[in-house]
Amino acid sequence: MSASAPVSVPPPVPPASAAPRASSPLAGFFIDLGIAVVALFGLSLISGMVWGLTRTVAISVANAKAGGEAADAGALAAQLGQPGALAQVVMALVATGGAALLVYFWRRPANAAERQRSLQALRRPATWGWTLLVATLIVIGSNGTAFLAKQLGVEPVPTNLHLMQNAIAQFPVFLVLFAVVLAPAYEELLFRRVLFGRLWQAGRPWLGMLLSSLAFALIHEIPGTSANGPAEIAQLWLVYGGMGAAFCWLYKRTGTLWAAIAAHGLNNAVALAALVFFGAT
């Protein structure tokens, strides 16, 4: 007779106290970032296709009303042209804002306790004092960096400068709404709440500050998309990375993302005012 256990005996199970293996917060960070990048490019492609389809229909209807023959592919492409300033801003809003909202709600939505703590932080006068201080230091720091770089012959041109100049001339109210309210909100949601917040929550805030600020700098100045050389790109990365780090620190110091959003909006408002009144970049 065999001494082995009967076949009907279930296999042993781990003790109830055994906890599941925690996933790496660093891996979670790069998964979040990867999802955001894929969503960003996907939504950019979709919004570009929607714009092209809308323009094609409008051109075809206009040609039909004029009694002209249907344009061939080459003529139609020439008539399509490139998206205007308003279309580009809307496409940027859809792509970047959509990516931020997707990653936030899918990967790191705030719970009721977090929202309550954030509201409590908004009622503290110190929150707004820190917000004004950080926004002021960012303006001084970025302009100081630009001044020193100019003395060395380094004068970068931000990738979005031409778009901003056209948009402020044609659609000033919408551009102010976009640059001062909407863009700061979705950028802080993605880079500070999701990316920085994941590593902060895991007890690694300095690593989160470094990596999220690097991603923030890269998304604002992608090598090869402008005429800027290595020195100019490095200067822009330094400015954008410093801004990102300052917003991370403010978020951590105050405990509310609204402080970082407000500081970001103030910085963009100053930049727009400088562009309008002084032509400064």
MOTAHU-V927109 format. One record per residue. N is the residue number from 1. D_FIRST is the distance of its C-alpha to the first C-alpha in whole Angstrom. Layout:
BEGIN
n: <N & N>
d_first: <D_FIRST & D_FIRST>
END
This chain:
BEGIN
n: <1 & 2 & 3 & 4 & 5 & 6 & 7 & 8 & 9 & 10 & 11 & 12 & 13 & 14 & 15 & 16 & 17 & 18 & 19 & 20 & 21 & 22 & 23 & 24 & 25 & 26 & 27 & 28 & 29 & 30 & 31 & 32 & 33 & 34 & 35 & 36 & 37 & 38 & 39 & 40 & 41 & 42 & 43 & 44 & 45 & 46 & 47 & 48 & 49 & 50 & 51 & 52 & 53 & 54 & 55 & 56 & 57 & 58 & 59 & 60 & 61 & 62 & 63 & 64 & 65 & 66 & 67 & 68 & 69 & 70 & 71 & 72 & 73 & 74 & 75 & 76 & 77 & 78 & 79 & 80 & 81 & 82 & 83 & 84 & 85 & 86 & 87 & 88 & 89 & 90 & 91 & 92 & 93 & 94 & 95 & 96 & 97 & 98 & 99 & 100 & 101 & 102 & 103 & 104 & 105 & 106 & 107 & 108 & 109 & 110 & 111 & 112 & 113 & 114 & 115 & 116 & 117 & 118 & 119 & 120 & 121 & 122 & 123 & 124 & 125 & 126 & 127 & 128 & 129 & 130 & 131 & 132 & 133 & 134 & 135 & 136 & 137 & 138 & 139 & 140 & 141 & 142 & 143 & 144 & 145 & 146 & 147 & 148 & 149 & 150 & 151 & 152 & 153 & 154 & 155 & 156 & 157 & 158 & 159 & 160 & 161 & 162 & 163 & 164 & 165 & 166 & 167 & 168 & 169 & 170 & 171 & 172 & 173 & 174 & 175 & 176 & 177 & 178 & 179 & 180 & 181 & 182 & 183 & 184 & 185 & 186 & 187 & 188 & 189 & 190 & 191 & 192 & 193 & 194 & 195 & 196 & 197 & 198 & 199 & 200 & 201 & 202 & 203 & 204 & 205 & 206 & 207 & 208 & 209 & 210 & 211 & 212 & 213 & 214 & 215 & 216 & 217 & 218 & 219 & 220 & 221 & 222 & 223 & 224 & 225 & 226 & 227 & 228 & 229 & 230 & 231 & 232 & 233 & 234 & 235 & 236 & 237 & 238 & 239 & 240 & 241 & 242 & 243 & 244 & 245 & 246 & 247 & 248 & 249 & 250 & 251 & 252 & 253 & 254 & 255 & 256 & 257 & 258 & 259 & 260 & 261 & 262 & 263 & 264 & 265 & 266 & 267 & 268 & 269 & 270 & 271 & 272 & 273 & 274 & 275 & 276 & 277 & 278 & 279 & 280 & 281>
d_first: <0 & 4 & 7 & 9 & 11 & 12 & 14 & 17 & 17 & 21 & 21 & 23 & 27 & 30 & 32 & 34 & 37 & 36 & 39 & 40 & 41 & 45 & 47 & 50 & 53 & 55 & 53 & 53 & 57 & 57 & 55 & 58 & 61 & 59 & 59 & 63 & 64 & 62 & 64 & 67 & 67 & 66 & 68 & 71 & 71 & 70 & 74 & 75 & 75 & 76 & 79 & 79 & 79 & 81 & 84 & 83 & 84 & 87 & 89 & 88 & 89 & 92 & 93 & 93 & 95 & 98 & 98 & 96 & 94 & 90 & 90 & 88 & 85 & 87 & 90 & 87 & 85 & 89 & 89 & 86 & 87 & 85 & 84 & 86 & 86 & 85 & 82 & 81 & 81 & 79 & 76 & 76 & 75 & 73 & 71 & 71 & 71 & 68 & 66 & 66 & 65 & 62 & 61 & 62 & 60 & 57 & 56 & 58 & 60 & 61 & 60 & 62 & 62 & 63 & 66 & 67 & 67 & 69 & 72 & 72 & 73 & 76 & 77 & 78 & 81 & 80 & 77 & 81 & 82 & 79 & 80 & 83 & 83 & 80 & 82 & 85 & 84 & 82 & 85 & 87 & 84 & 84 & 88 & 88 & 86 & 88 & 91 & 90 & 88 & 91 & 93 & 91 & 92 & 88 & 89 & 86 & 86 & 83 & 82 & 82 & 86 & 88 & 86 & 87 & 90 & 90 & 88 & 91 & 94 & 93 & 90 & 91 & 89 & 86 & 86 & 86 & 83 & 81 & 82 & 82 & 80 & 77 & 76 & 76 & 74 & 71 & 71 & 70 & 68 & 66 & 67 & 67 & 65 & 62 & 62 & 63 & 62 & 58 & 59 & 61 & 58 & 56 & 58 & 59 & 63 & 65 & 62 & 63 & 66 & 67 & 64 & 66 & 69 & 69 & 67 & 71 & 73 & 71 & 72 & 75 & 76 & 74 & 75 & 77 & 78 & 81 & 84 & 83 & 83 & 80 & 82 & 83 & 79 & 78 & 81 & 80 & 76 & 77 & 79 & 77 & 74 & 76 & 76 & 73 & 72 & 75 & 73 & 70 & 71 & 73 & 70 & 68 & 71 & 72 & 69 & 70 & 70 & 74 & 75 & 74 & 75 & 79 & 79 & 78 & 81 & 83 & 83 & 83 & 86 & 88 & 87 & 88 & 92 & 92 & 92 & 94 & 97 & 97 & 95 & 92 & 89>
END
